[in-house]
Structure formats: C-alpha cells, structure tokens
Amino acid sequence: MPRASTSGTVRLTTAQAAIRFLSRQWTERDGERRRLFAGCLGIFGHGNVAGLGQALLQEELEATDAGRPPDLPYVLARNEQAMVHTAVAYARQQDRLSTWVCTASIGPGSTNMLTGAALATINRIPVLLLPSGTFATRVSAPVLQELELPWAGDITVNDAFRPLSRFFDEVNRPEQLPAALLGAMRVLTDPAETGAATISMPQDVQAEAFDWPVELFDERIWSVPRTRPDAHRLAEAAALISSAKRPLIVAGGGVHYSQAEAALAELATATGIPVSETQAGKGSLTHGHPQLMGAVGSTGTTAANALASEADVVIGVGTRYSDFTTASRTAFQEENVRFVNLNVAAFDAGKHSGYAVVGDAREALTALASLLDGWSVSSAYRKKQARLWSEWDARVERAYRPPAEVSADLAPGLLTQSEVIGAVNELTDPRDVVLCAAGSMPGDLHKLWRVRERKAYHVEYGYSCMGYEVPASIGIRWADESRDVFAMVGDGGYLMMPTELVTAVQERVKVVVVLVQNHGFHSIGSLSEGLGSQRFGTRYRMRGEDSGRLDGDLVRVDLAANARSLGAHVIEVHSREELEAAVAEAKARPADSGPVVIHVETDPFVHAPDSASWWDVPVSEVSDLRSTATAYQAYRQAKERQRALVRPTTARRRRRG
C-alpha cells in the first residue's frame, strides 16, 4: 500500500501515480457521466514492466482485496498497433466520451503504436498512449533498443509521436507528471482538439517515488461542451441556404459524435434538403428516409453524386471534406457553388472558403431548423431526389442478388463481394455493427450497405489502415455488448493483423470476422489496372520458375486453418446458402463464446455498381507501356474537372418582399 503522510501527500512511484490518476477521470455530457478510461491495453517489456506494469498489478490486487473490480482493468494485447486500433474503435463507438489507455515497452514496442497514433489523430478520436523511454538520467546509455544520434543527445524514438499527436509531453521528472496528465485530459475531452494524447515516460522515472499531493487523485469530471454557434453566423447561414434552389447536405462523422442524427432528420424532413454521407457520417439518416441519398464522392451513389454535381449550396455538417468526399474536388460542378460548414472545429469549418458556423452539430442543426421554419425546396426537387434514389436502390438490389448471367460466369464455390455484403446486411439485426477499414470493401460498403440503426456502421477511412478490422471489432463489442459485430475484411487486410483473434479468445469476446478470400489486393489491383499498371504486384502468386516474376500459380495458403489455429471458431462457406447458414450460426453462438471467422471466396473481377465518380491518383507522365500512356490521357481529361472550390465567404441575405 502507498505510504501516506500527515502533510497531505502520498508517496507513490510516478507510474503508480499515473495509474491512480487515470482511474479517477470521468466525462459528462447532457447529464450522462461515464469513465473516461475503460481500461488499459498493453504489452510489457523493459521500460514498462517494472513501472506501469507493477502499478497496474498493484491497482488490480487492491481492487481484489476490496472485493470490487479494478477501476482500470488491464488487457494483454498481441500487437501494439492493434491495441491502439481497439481503443480507437471503442472510443468512436462511445461517441468519443470514453476510451482506453495503451502502454508499450521501449523502442519497437512503443514505435509500433505510431500508426495507431496517426489513425486516431486523423480521425479525431481520443486515445491515451504511454510509450516507454530509456533513462532520463542516461546512466546506462546506450541501453537495448535505444536510438543514438551523435548530434542530439535528448532525442528518442518517442519524439516520432510529436507530429502524430494532438498532445505530447515527456515526463523526465516526477514533478512534471501532473501538468502532463492534466494537459492530456484537456485534449482528450475537447471535441475540436481531440486525437492521440501521448505522454512519454522513461523507465527510471516510472519507478521513481515522489510525495504527491492527495488532491491529484480526487475524482475529476471533465464536462464535454456543446458549443453553441454564434447567432449572427447562424442567421447568415440560414439566409444563404434559403436562397438556394438545389441545396445538398454532406453529413460527416461530427453528426454521430454530437448525437445529432434526430436533429438532422427533422431538418431534412421539414426542408426537403437531400442528405449525402461521408464514410464517417454514413448512418446519419437510416435507410428509408426520403431525403437520404447515401454515400457521396469517389465511393458514392449515383443519386448523391448527381445532386452534388449541380448543388448551388453545400451544407457540410461535421465533415473534414476528404478527397474521397469531394471526389478529389470534382464532385461539385455548379459554377457558383457556395459552402456552409457547420463544425465544432474552426479548422474544418473554414474549408473551401465555406461560410463557417463553429459549434456543436446538434445545436447548430436545431437552430437552423428554427430559422428555416416554413421554408422548403421545391416539390420538383423532392421528386428528383425520389427518382434518383429509386434508380440507385434498384442497382443495389441487383448487386445483392446477381443476375443469372453473372452467377453463371463464376467459378464453382465463388460469390461476388457485393453478394456477400448483401447477405450479411440482410441477415444481421439492424443494431448489429458492420466494420471495415481498407481495400475494396470500404467503398462497396459505403455505396451498398443499408444502415438501419444508429452506430451500426463503422468504417475507418480517415487513415484506411489495413489490419484495423480484427482489433477494432473487439473495441466495438466492448463499447456495446448488446450488438453483434461483423468485421468485413479481405485476405490482404487479414494477413496484416490477425493476431488479436487471440486476444478475443483470451477475453471471450464474441466478434464475427467475415474473411473474404480473393487472393490479393482487390482494390489496389483494380486501381492499378485503371492507371495502366496492369495489376502488377497486387495478386498473391508464386514466383514463376521461367519468368522470375510473380506470375505463377496462386499462393497456396489456408487462411481458414490459420484462424482456427489462433483459437477462432471457423465456418467455411462455398455458396450463398452456406453463407446464410453461417451468419445464422454465428448469430446464435453465446455472447462469451469468442471469435467466429466465416471464410468465403469471391471473384475479384466482379465489381460493385460504379459511382460515376473519380479519385485523383497521378499516372506516369511518360511510359513505354501502352496501357500507361492510355491511362495518362484519361487522367489528363479527368483533371480538367478539378476545381479550386474557392468562393467569397460573404453570405447572401434572403430577399424579402
């Protein structure tokens, strides 16, 4: 037990103080209180095993002695990058109001978290990283796994976290810990500034004792604000919107994080403004809402993209306008298109010279609905929305159930990826969560998946990180154990990071991984072909004995056996009927039965319906290959549609009388 003193201090190591502090942090929004940190994910090695590891052990034993669960339970992960993905997925599913701590050992253990840090910060998702450092005293330098730079003795590999974090500090003395912790909490609970918060702690400092003020360990409640937008800015935005003939809403992730779905639905219903969705914003309106036009941009629906091309006012709600959303700035073609951007972050609100309304999405949408009371788009515009959506929805239905001429061309045992998506969509419960991150699957899900309930769609597309799916499925399941989680992942993504299946087995976490085997990189293969690179290096093939190139037979790997060896329950399917039975079996398994992997093979040359859109990937300007030269000419033509999207920011007031 820590030794208390009569002077209002308690003697703990720096690591013990950090763990005690973190276990007593809470968030509050709209009167709802929850723990800021659900637990700590970690892998121990030299650097944290005797510091943070000892502190976590001590915290757990004290909880056991007191007959209660630990306030900061520890979970052993298998891969440092993966555990950050687990934390990020949990935080996203919790509307960024709760997250996990992640700790790793010196050197490669800590730098393995760099990709996770980038993913969290790019997606504006809170996660606390505690990478371990060498020695603040440098008494044993150079230690195992230490970076040495002849020109800078104070730089460590952990400095690589600086540009990837929204907050970074290095605690080289115990006295520095309180400021570092409080600074990290401020950023983690700020809707506009959140991302990865990183506190680097050398191993000797972790183990060093200090007399801490007892007030440091009081419970703290961090109020997550709903910033109200400026009334004048709202009035000007309403005037600009009401002057539009063909407005379009682009709903981003901020709609979900603000819990603004109902406010958006009410505004869209009352005004008739159609709603398109980014990847993070998909599900802002559920399937069947008359104003829902689905995905927009490079992986969008033809309905949303047709309306985007002629929109005269684009209303961005909680979006950062990635290149996929704007189709590399080709989606919005109206000559005088104007942007009204509602965003909690001024940085995102100001994009495309938009009329910026800075504030909480729910507050802004509710206020706009009041200001636009009685105003609506024309009945002709509503009818056009209905027609465009009906045409697209029919294409989705055909993709879900391929016509006979498509099925007849498939090899025995193969399905199409769209068919797999359709079967899983239709056979799962509305509350179940679909999950993906990279490859061709995110684009197909963006276009094809029918979201039927809030928070049932989870695609990480800010960083589009291969390997995210399996570890993230654990975080989503922990965030809401009443929902089944279906991680849709191709063989390329699966091979990047299957190891957290073992963590799911260890923790008895039921997640369902739909492993789509298509023997290579489906998305990049298609992209390569379109760019004139002939799918080079994108198929899993043996090196040819005669050619010396990767053009031989398909690589003989058994991913189903691999998943089985990691402890997962595996179901292999070879037909639509078997897939339907597999989904039903997975759904019926007990909640604590661990991971299920459904293995299905698909034909990578049968594609989902086209979005009639574009994505800017440069093509070699000169080449001896005819395929590349042809692709370059097509690229030049597409570039002619790109626009700067720079417009005056002055709002046009509504004319009266």
LOZATOR-838454 format. One line per field, with one value per residue (C-alpha): x, y, z; residue number from 1; residue in three letters. Coordinates in steps of 0.2 Angstrom, whole numbers, plus 5000, padded with zeros to 4 digits. Layout:
# residues N
xx c(X;...)
yy c(Y;...)
zz c(Z;...)
seq c(NUM;...)
type c(ALA;...)
//
This chain:
# residues 657
xx c(5000;5006;5013;5003;5010;5002;5006;4993;5004;5005;5021;5019;5030;5027;5019;5008;5003;4998;4988;4979;4975;4969;4957;4948;4944;4926;4917;4900;4888;4870;4870;4877;4893;4905;4923;4935;4946;4938;4954;4972;4978;4997;5012;5026;5044;5059;5054;5036;5036;5043;5035;5017;5016;5019;5007;4993;4996;4995;4979;4971;4977;4970;4953;4953;4956;4942;4930;4927;4933;4948;4944;4957;4957;4972;4970;4985;4986;4996;5002;5005;4997;4982;4979;4978;4965;4955;4955;4950;4936;4929;4931;4922;4908;4906;4904;4922;4916;4927;4942;4957;4975;4988;5006;5021;5039;5055;5059;5050;5035;5032;5035;5023;5010;5014;5002;4989;4993;4991;4975;4967;4973;4967;4950;4949;4947;4954;4966;4980;4997;5010;5026;5041;5058;5075;5083;5081;5097;5106;5116;5116;5116;5115;5103;5095;5084;5090;5092;5108;5111;5128;5121;5107;5108;5090;5080;5072;5062;5047;5049;5041;5025;5025;5018;5006;4998;4986;4995;5013;5024;5039;5040;5058;5055;5041;5036;5031;5018;5003;5004;5006;4991;4980;4986;4982;4964;4960;4964;4955;4939;4939;4928;4938;4955;4954;4965;4980;4987;5005;5015;5032;5039;5057;5059;5069;5056;5042;5049;5055;5045;5038;5027;5011;4998;4982;4971;4979;4969;4952;4939;4938;4923;4928;4912;4912;4904;4891;4897;4883;4886;4886;4868;4873;4883;4868;4856;4868;4870;4851;4849;4862;4853;4836;4842;4847;4837;4847;4855;4864;4869;4885;4884;4901;4906;4903;4884;4887;4899;4887;4872;4864;4855;4837;4841;4847;4832;4820;4829;4829;4811;4805;4815;4817;4836;4844;4857;4873;4885;4904;4911;4912;4894;4886;4870;4867;4850;4844;4839;4822;4822;4815;4830;4844;4854;4868;4886;4894;4911;4923;4914;4897;4880;4874;4860;4871;4884;4871;4864;4882;4886;4873;4871;4872;4874;4883;4880;4894;4890;4904;4914;4933;4930;4942;4947;4935;4921;4924;4929;4946;4937;4927;4910;4904;4902;4890;4899;4894;4893;4894;4898;4890;4901;4894;4908;4915;4932;4936;4949;4937;4923;4934;4937;4933;4931;4915;4904;4909;4897;4908;4899;4891;4882;4866;4865;4868;4856;4842;4844;4845;4828;4820;4827;4822;4804;4792;4805;4807;4815;4803;4792;4801;4817;4810;4803;4820;4828;4815;4818;4837;4837;4824;4836;4851;4842;4837;4855;4859;4846;4854;4871;4864;4857;4867;4858;4860;4872;4884;4882;4885;4902;4908;4919;4912;4911;4914;4902;4903;4909;4893;4883;4892;4889;4870;4868;4877;4867;4850;4853;4860;4850;4848;4858;4872;4888;4897;4916;4929;4944;4954;4954;4939;4927;4925;4920;4907;4900;4899;4889;4879;4876;4859;4861;4845;4850;4862;4880;4878;4891;4909;4922;4939;4943;4952;4968;4961;4973;4975;4973;4961;4947;4950;4957;4944;4930;4935;4934;4916;4910;4917;4908;4891;4890;4871;4877;4885;4900;4903;4921;4922;4940;4949;4963;4976;4969;4968;4986;4991;4985;4975;4984;4971;4960;4970;4965;4947;4949;4958;4944;4930;4924;4912;4915;4912;4925;4919;4935;4934;4947;4951;4970;4977;4974;4957;4956;4973;4973;4958;4966;4982;4973;4964;4981;4989;5000;4992;4988;5007;5011;4994;4990;4996;5005;5021;5037;5037;5051;5054;5049;5056;5041;5026;5015;5015;5001;4991;5000;4993;4988;4974;4968;4953;4966;4976;4961;4957;4975;4973;4958;4943;4928;4929;4915;4920;4906;4906;4888;4875;4865;4880;4884;4867;4868;4885;4878;4864;4876;4887;4872;4866;4883;4884;4890;4905;4910;4924;4928;4920;4928;4917;4928;4921;4930;4925;4929;4939;4935;4916;4914;4900;4890;4900;4898;4901;4915;4934;4948;4965;4979;4993;4998;5016;5018;5029;5030;5034;5019;5004;4992;5000;5000;4982;4978;4988;4977;4962;4969;4973;4955;4948;4960;4951;4935;4945;4940;4949;4932;4937;4922;4918;4913;4900;4883;4869;4854;4837;4827;4810;4795)
yy c(5000;5018;5027;5042;5057;5070;5084;5080;5070;5051;5043;5033;5030;5040;5025;5022;5040;5040;5024;5031;5047;5039;5028;5043;5053;5054;5063;5071;5077;5081;5075;5057;5053;5039;5034;5042;5026;5009;5001;4999;4989;4984;4974;4973;4974;4983;5000;4997;4980;4986;5003;5004;4985;4985;4999;4990;4974;4984;4993;4976;4967;4982;4980;4962;4964;4977;4965;4975;4975;4986;5004;5002;4984;4978;4968;4959;4963;4954;4969;4987;4994;4983;4988;5006;5002;4993;5008;5020;5009;5009;5027;5030;5019;5028;5045;5050;5051;5036;5027;5016;5019;5010;5006;4998;4995;5004;5005;4994;4991;5010;5014;5001;5012;5026;5020;5019;5037;5044;5035;5042;5060;5060;5053;5065;5050;5051;5038;5040;5032;5029;5024;5020;5029;5024;5033;5051;5050;5042;5032;5016;5023;5016;5003;4990;4997;5015;5027;5036;5052;5060;5077;5077;5068;5072;5064;5047;5037;5043;5060;5052;5054;5073;5076;5062;5068;5081;5082;5077;5078;5069;5067;5067;5071;5066;5084;5086;5072;5082;5095;5082;5072;5087;5093;5076;5076;5093;5087;5070;5079;5093;5089;5101;5096;5078;5064;5054;5061;5055;5055;5048;5041;5035;5019;5026;5040;5027;5018;5034;5038;5055;5063;5068;5080;5069;5082;5075;5059;5067;5061;5074;5076;5083;5092;5089;5105;5108;5124;5135;5143;5162;5168;5180;5167;5155;5169;5172;5154;5152;5166;5158;5141;5148;5157;5140;5131;5114;5113;5097;5092;5082;5073;5069;5060;5075;5071;5055;5062;5076;5063;5074;5061;5066;5084;5081;5070;5084;5097;5086;5081;5099;5107;5093;5096;5080;5072;5063;5055;5053;5037;5043;5050;5035;5031;5049;5045;5027;5018;5023;5041;5051;5063;5050;5050;5039;5040;5055;5056;5044;5029;5037;5033;5039;5048;5058;5062;5068;5080;5085;5090;5103;5109;5128;5127;5113;5112;5102;5095;5089;5084;5087;5086;5072;5069;5054;5065;5078;5066;5075;5091;5086;5082;5100;5107;5121;5137;5147;5134;5140;5131;5132;5122;5118;5111;5111;5113;5130;5122;5111;5124;5135;5123;5128;5146;5140;5151;5144;5141;5135;5125;5108;5100;5096;5114;5121;5110;5113;5132;5131;5121;5135;5149;5139;5136;5137;5136;5121;5116;5114;5099;5096;5094;5082;5072;5072;5065;5051;5046;5046;5036;5023;5020;5018;5007;4995;4994;4989;4976;4968;4968;4959;4946;4945;4940;4923;4929;4935;4919;4908;4915;4912;4898;4884;4890;4908;4923;4941;4953;4963;4947;4944;4961;4959;4943;4949;4966;4957;4943;4953;4963;4981;4985;4974;4984;4981;4986;4988;4999;4996;4988;4987;4983;5001;5008;4994;4996;5015;5013;4997;4994;4999;5007;5003;5010;5022;5017;5002;5007;5008;5011;5018;5028;5043;5033;5017;5006;4988;4977;4988;4977;4962;4973;4986;4973;4969;4988;4990;4974;4981;4998;4989;4971;4971;4972;4958;4965;4959;4963;4963;4960;4954;4942;4956;4966;4950;4945;4962;4959;4943;4941;4950;4935;4928;4942;4939;4921;4926;4939;4928;4942;4936;4945;4939;4941;4938;4934;4937;4927;4934;4930;4948;4966;4968;4987;4991;4978;4987;5004;4998;4992;5008;5018;5007;4997;4980;4974;4972;4966;4965;4946;4933;4922;4911;4917;4909;4897;4903;4921;4925;4936;4935;4927;4909;4899;4907;4906;4890;4897;4891;4906;4896;4885;4900;4907;4890;4889;4905;4899;4905;4895;4894;4891;4889;4893;4889;4896;4909;4896;4891;4909;4912;4897;4903;4920;4912;4900;4915;4925;4910;4907;4913;4930;4924;4911;4920;4925;4917;4918;4915;4911;4914;4915;4929;4934;4950;4954;4956;4974;4983;4996;5011;5028;5038;5047;5049;5049;5058;5046;5053;5042;5041;5056;5046;5027;5014;5004;5007;5004;5018;5030;5027;5029;5045;5053;5048;5056;5072;5073;5070;5083;5096;5094;5098;5114;5125;5127;5145;5156;5173;5170;5183;5176;5182;5188;5182;5195;5199;5207)
zz c(5000;4997;5012;5017;5026;5038;5026;5013;5002;4997;4992;4975;4961;4945;4937;4952;4952;4934;4935;4951;4942;4926;4936;4943;4927;4921;4907;4907;4893;4894;4912;4907;4916;4911;4915;4903;4903;4902;4905;4899;4885;4885;4881;4894;4891;4898;4901;4907;4915;4932;4931;4923;4924;4943;4945;4936;4946;4962;4957;4952;4969;4979;4970;4973;4991;4992;4984;4968;4950;4946;4940;4927;4921;4911;4895;4887;4868;4855;4844;4849;4834;4835;4853;4848;4835;4848;4859;4844;4839;4857;4858;4841;4846;4863;4853;4859;4878;4884;4878;4883;4889;4879;4886;4877;4881;4875;4857;4844;4856;4858;4840;4834;4841;4829;4816;4829;4834;4816;4814;4830;4826;4808;4813;4828;4840;4858;4864;4878;4873;4886;4877;4887;4886;4890;4905;4909;4919;4904;4917;4907;4890;4877;4883;4872;4858;4861;4847;4847;4837;4838;4836;4849;4865;4870;4856;4857;4846;4855;4848;4832;4841;4841;4824;4826;4842;4847;4864;4868;4883;4890;4909;4914;4932;4943;4946;4928;4929;4935;4921;4908;4914;4915;4898;4890;4899;4892;4874;4875;4881;4869;4854;4842;4848;4851;4844;4851;4868;4871;4887;4886;4902;4904;4913;4928;4930;4930;4945;4955;4971;4975;4988;4978;4984;4988;4978;4962;4965;4968;4955;4941;4929;4913;4905;4886;4880;4867;4860;4854;4837;4835;4832;4819;4809;4810;4804;4789;4785;4785;4773;4761;4762;4759;4744;4736;4723;4724;4742;4747;4765;4767;4784;4792;4807;4818;4816;4826;4839;4843;4843;4830;4820;4825;4823;4805;4801;4807;4797;4781;4783;4785;4772;4759;4758;4752;4763;4757;4768;4771;4777;4795;4793;4785;4795;4799;4792;4792;4776;4770;4775;4759;4759;4761;4745;4753;4750;4741;4732;4724;4733;4732;4725;4708;4717;4729;4716;4703;4716;4721;4703;4702;4720;4722;4741;4750;4769;4777;4794;4804;4789;4785;4766;4762;4744;4743;4749;4736;4723;4723;4720;4705;4714;4715;4697;4699;4694;4709;4722;4740;4755;4773;4785;4802;4813;4831;4824;4816;4805;4796;4796;4785;4771;4753;4759;4767;4777;4794;4808;4823;4836;4841;4826;4836;4842;4825;4816;4829;4827;4808;4808;4818;4807;4791;4798;4784;4770;4759;4742;4728;4725;4709;4718;4731;4716;4708;4724;4725;4707;4708;4724;4717;4702;4714;4726;4712;4707;4724;4724;4708;4716;4732;4720;4705;4689;4681;4668;4682;4693;4678;4674;4692;4696;4707;4726;4722;4726;4722;4735;4733;4736;4752;4758;4754;4763;4779;4778;4776;4789;4803;4815;4812;4828;4823;4818;4801;4802;4789;4785;4769;4752;4740;4754;4762;4745;4742;4759;4758;4742;4746;4765;4771;4788;4799;4816;4824;4826;4816;4803;4807;4793;4797;4782;4788;4788;4779;4789;4784;4799;4808;4807;4819;4834;4831;4832;4850;4855;4847;4856;4872;4869;4867;4871;4866;4847;4837;4827;4809;4803;4784;4779;4764;4764;4762;4777;4787;4784;4791;4809;4813;4830;4840;4837;4851;4862;4858;4863;4879;4884;4877;4866;4853;4836;4819;4806;4788;4779;4760;4751;4734;4733;4733;4734;4726;4727;4723;4709;4701;4704;4696;4681;4679;4680;4667;4679;4674;4692;4694;4712;4718;4717;4729;4716;4716;4708;4691;4688;4670;4671;4688;4691;4702;4689;4694;4702;4716;4733;4742;4759;4770;4780;4787;4795;4801;4810;4818;4824;4833;4843;4832;4828;4809;4796;4778;4765;4746;4742;4746;4755;4766;4769;4775;4787;4793;4798;4807;4816;4821;4827;4838;4847;4865;4870;4878;4865;4857;4839;4824;4807;4791;4777;4759;4742;4730;4712;4712;4694;4698;4704;4713;4704;4698;4707;4691;4701;4701;4713;4709;4709;4697;4682;4675;4663;4651;4649;4636;4641;4630;4645;4655;4641;4638;4656;4657;4643;4653;4669;4660;4654;4672;4679;4669;4680;4696;4704;4717;4727;4732;4734;4743;4761;4762;4765;4754;4764;4760;4750;4757;4750)
seq c(1;2;3;4;5;6;7;8;9;10;11;12;13;14;15;16;17;18;19;20;21;22;23;24;25;26;27;28;29;30;31;32;33;34;35;36;37;38;39;40;41;42;43;44;45;46;47;48;49;50;51;52;53;54;55;56;57;58;59;60;61;62;63;64;65;66;67;68;69;70;71;72;73;74;75;76;77;78;79;80;81;82;83;84;85;86;87;88;89;90;91;92;93;94;95;96;97;98;99;100;101;102;103;104;105;106;107;108;109;110;111;112;113;114;115;116;117;118;119;120;121;122;123;124;125;126;127;128;129;130;131;132;133;134;135;136;137;138;139;140;141;142;143;144;145;146;147;148;149;150;151;152;153;154;155;156;157;158;159;160;161;162;163;164;165;166;167;168;169;170;171;172;173;174;175;176;177;178;179;180;181;182;183;184;185;186;187;188;189;190;191;192;193;194;195;196;197;198;199;200;201;202;203;204;205;206;207;208;209;210;211;212;213;214;215;216;217;218;219;220;221;222;223;224;225;226;227;228;229;230;231;232;233;234;235;236;237;238;239;240;241;242;243;244;245;246;247;248;249;250;251;252;253;254;255;256;257;258;259;260;261;262;263;264;265;266;267;268;269;270;271;272;273;274;275;276;277;278;279;280;281;282;283;284;285;286;287;288;289;290;291;292;293;294;295;296;297;298;299;300;301;302;303;304;305;306;307;308;309;310;311;312;313;314;315;316;317;318;319;320;321;322;323;324;325;326;327;328;329;330;331;332;333;334;335;336;337;338;339;340;341;342;343;344;345;346;347;348;349;350;351;352;353;354;355;356;357;358;359;360;361;362;363;364;365;366;367;368;369;370;371;372;373;374;375;376;377;378;379;380;381;382;383;384;385;386;387;388;389;390;391;392;393;394;395;396;397;398;399;400;401;402;403;404;405;406;407;408;409;410;411;412;413;414;415;416;417;418;419;420;421;422;423;424;425;426;427;428;429;430;431;432;433;434;435;436;437;438;439;440;441;442;443;444;445;446;447;448;449;450;451;452;453;454;455;456;457;458;459;460;461;462;463;464;465;466;467;468;469;470;471;472;473;474;475;476;477;478;479;480;481;482;483;484;485;486;487;488;489;490;491;492;493;494;495;496;497;498;499;500;501;502;503;504;505;506;507;508;509;510;511;512;513;514;515;516;517;518;519;520;521;522;523;524;525;526;527;528;529;530;531;532;533;534;535;536;537;538;539;540;541;542;543;544;545;546;547;548;549;550;551;552;553;554;555;556;557;558;559;560;561;562;563;564;565;566;567;568;569;570;571;572;573;574;575;576;577;578;579;580;581;582;583;584;585;586;587;588;589;590;591;592;593;594;595;596;597;598;599;600;601;602;603;604;605;606;607;608;609;610;611;612;613;614;615;616;617;618;619;620;621;622;623;624;625;626;627;628;629;630;631;632;633;634;635;636;637;638;639;640;641;642;643;644;645;646;647;648;649;650;651;652;653;654;655;656;657)
type c(MET;PRO;ARG;ALA;SER;THR;SER;GLY;THR;VAL;ARG;LEU;THR;THR;ALA;GLN;ALA;ALA;ILE;ARG;PHE;LEU;SER;ARG;GLN;TRP;THR;GLU;ARG;ASP;GLY;GLU;ARG;ARG;ARG;LEU;PHE;ALA;GLY;CYS;LEU;GLY;ILE;PHE;GLY;HIS;GLY;ASN;VAL;ALA;GLY;LEU;GLY;GLN;ALA;LEU;LEU;GLN;GLU;GLU;LEU;GLU;ALA;THR;ASP;ALA;GLY;ARG;PRO;PRO;ASP;LEU;PRO;TYR;VAL;LEU;ALA;ARG;ASN;GLU;GLN;ALA;MET;VAL;HIS;THR;ALA;VAL;ALA;TYR;ALA;ARG;GLN;GLN;ASP;ARG;LEU;SER;THR;TRP;VAL;CYS;THR;ALA;SER;ILE;GLY;PRO;GLY;SER;THR;ASN;MET;LEU;THR;GLY;ALA;ALA;LEU;ALA;THR;ILE;ASN;ARG;ILE;PRO;VAL;LEU;LEU;LEU;PRO;SER;GLY;THR;PHE;ALA;THR;ARG;VAL;SER;ALA;PRO;VAL;LEU;GLN;GLU;LEU;GLU;LEU;PRO;TRP;ALA;GLY;ASP;ILE;THR;VAL;ASN;ASP;ALA;PHE;ARG;PRO;LEU;SER;ARG;PHE;PHE;ASP;GLU;VAL;ASN;ARG;PRO;GLU;GLN;LEU;PRO;ALA;ALA;LEU;LEU;GLY;ALA;MET;ARG;VAL;LEU;THR;ASP;PRO;ALA;GLU;THR;GLY;ALA;ALA;THR;ILE;SER;MET;PRO;GLN;ASP;VAL;GLN;ALA;GLU;ALA;PHE;ASP;TRP;PRO;VAL;GLU;LEU;PHE;ASP;GLU;ARG;ILE;TRP;SER;VAL;PRO;ARG;THR;ARG;PRO;ASP;ALA;HIS;ARG;LEU;ALA;GLU;ALA;ALA;ALA;LEU;ILE;SER;SER;ALA;LYS;ARG;PRO;LEU;ILE;VAL;ALA;GLY;GLY;GLY;VAL;HIS;TYR;SER;GLN;ALA;GLU;ALA;ALA;LEU;ALA;GLU;LEU;ALA;THR;ALA;THR;GLY;ILE;PRO;VAL;SER;GLU;THR;GLN;ALA;GLY;LYS;GLY;SER;LEU;THR;HIS;GLY;HIS;PRO;GLN;LEU;MET;GLY;ALA;VAL;GLY;SER;THR;GLY;THR;THR;ALA;ALA;ASN;ALA;LEU;ALA;SER;GLU;ALA;ASP;VAL;VAL;ILE;GLY;VAL;GLY;THR;ARG;TYR;SER;ASP;PHE;THR;THR;ALA;SER;ARG;THR;ALA;PHE;GLN;GLU;GLU;ASN;VAL;ARG;PHE;VAL;ASN;LEU;ASN;VAL;ALA;ALA;PHE;ASP;ALA;GLY;LYS;HIS;SER;GLY;TYR;ALA;VAL;VAL;GLY;ASP;ALA;ARG;GLU;ALA;LEU;THR;ALA;LEU;ALA;SER;LEU;LEU;ASP;GLY;TRP;SER;VAL;SER;SER;ALA;TYR;ARG;LYS;LYS;GLN;ALA;ARG;LEU;TRP;SER;GLU;TRP;ASP;ALA;ARG;VAL;GLU;ARG;ALA;TYR;ARG;PRO;PRO;ALA;GLU;VAL;SER;ALA;ASP;LEU;ALA;PRO;GLY;LEU;LEU;THR;GLN;SER;GLU;VAL;ILE;GLY;ALA;VAL;ASN;GLU;LEU;THR;ASP;PRO;ARG;ASP;VAL;VAL;LEU;CYS;ALA;ALA;GLY;SER;MET;PRO;GLY;ASP;LEU;HIS;LYS;LEU;TRP;ARG;VAL;ARG;GLU;ARG;LYS;ALA;TYR;HIS;VAL;GLU;TYR;GLY;TYR;SER;CYS;MET;GLY;TYR;GLU;VAL;PRO;ALA;SER;ILE;GLY;ILE;ARG;TRP;ALA;ASP;GLU;SER;ARG;ASP;VAL;PHE;ALA;MET;VAL;GLY;ASP;GLY;GLY;TYR;LEU;MET;MET;PRO;THR;GLU;LEU;VAL;THR;ALA;VAL;GLN;GLU;ARG;VAL;LYS;VAL;VAL;VAL;VAL;LEU;VAL;GLN;ASN;HIS;GLY;PHE;HIS;SER;ILE;GLY;SER;LEU;SER;GLU;GLY;LEU;GLY;SER;GLN;ARG;PHE;GLY;THR;ARG;TYR;ARG;MET;ARG;GLY;GLU;ASP;SER;GLY;ARG;LEU;ASP;GLY;ASP;LEU;VAL;ARG;VAL;ASP;LEU;ALA;ALA;ASN;ALA;ARG;SER;LEU;GLY;ALA;HIS;VAL;ILE;GLU;VAL;HIS;SER;ARG;GLU;GLU;LEU;GLU;ALA;ALA;VAL;ALA;GLU;ALA;LYS;ALA;ARG;PRO;ALA;ASP;SER;GLY;PRO;VAL;VAL;ILE;HIS;VAL;GLU;THR;ASP;PRO;PHE;VAL;HIS;ALA;PRO;ASP;SER;ALA;SER;TRP;TRP;ASP;VAL;PRO;VAL;SER;GLU;VAL;SER;ASP;LEU;ARG;SER;THR;ALA;THR;ALA;TYR;GLN;ALA;TYR;ARG;GLN;ALA;LYS;GLU;ARG;GLN;ARG;ALA;LEU;VAL;ARG;PRO;THR;THR;ALA;ARG;ARG;ARG;ARG;ARG;GLY)
//
